[in-house]
């Protein structure tokens, strides 16, 4: 409902149970994952070098480079910087 209300034109997953985050071993938000056409994970890392208060512009450079390489059929650089953000607040198991 939210995706429709906001006009999302891309696949969207609301992970209320946190099962998807656990399956992908997500550590923080944001944590970016990019898959190729064969659904192989080709990138997991940061969006770019910007951080709140760092005065570095938000460019999406790291993720964009991975997307461009994937679309061009080239290997994604294996030197991927881990995402840095807020840790995921895991729900307690009932």
N, C-alpha and C positions, 0 to 999 in steps of 0.2 A: 504494500500500500504506500509506504513512504517513497519508494523508488518511483512509482507511478506519479505520485503527487509532485515530486520534485522534477519530473520529466527526464529521468535517467534513460539514456538510449544505449546503455551497455549492461552486460550481465552484472548483477549485484547479489551479494550473499550477506545476509544478516545472520551472524553466528551467535545467537543468543545462548546456546548451550556451551559455547566455546570449544566444541568438538573439532571444528576445522582448525582453529588456532593451535590446538594441542597436536593435531595430526601433522601440521606443518612445522611444529616446534617454534612457533612465533615467540619472540622474547619481549618485544616492545611495540609501541605504536608511534609512528608508522613503521611497518616492516614490509618491504616491497618484494614481490615474487613475480617472475616473468617466465612463462612457459612457451615452448615452441609449438609448432603445429602438431607435433607428435606427443604433446603434453609432457615433454621432458622439462624439468626445471633447468633453465639456463642462466637465471640471475636471481640472486637474493641479496639485497643490500640496501644502501641508502638512496634517497632521491637525488641528493646533491650535498655539497659541503656547507650549505646554509644551516644556521642554528638560531634559535631565538636570541636576540641581543648580540649576534656576531657581526652584524653589519655586512654580511656576505649576502649577495642577492640570491633569491630563489630562482634557480635556472632549470632544475630537473636534469642536469647534465649527465649524471651517472646512469640514471634509469633510461634517459633518452639514448645514450650511446648503446646500451644493451638492446633496446628496442630496434634501433637502426641496424645494428649488426644482425639481429635475428631476422628482420625483414629482408635483408640483403643475402641471407643464407650463409653468413660468415659466423665464425665462432665468437662468442661473447668473451671479452677479456676476463680471465680467471682471477685477476686482482680486483676483487670486489670488496668495498668497504662496508662493514656491518652497519646496520641502522642504529641510530642513537635516538632514544626518545623515552617516553614514559613507560615504565614496566607495566606489563599486563596485570591487572588485578584479577587473579583467578578466583572463580566462585568456589565455595567450599562444597565438597561432595555430600549429598544428603543420603 
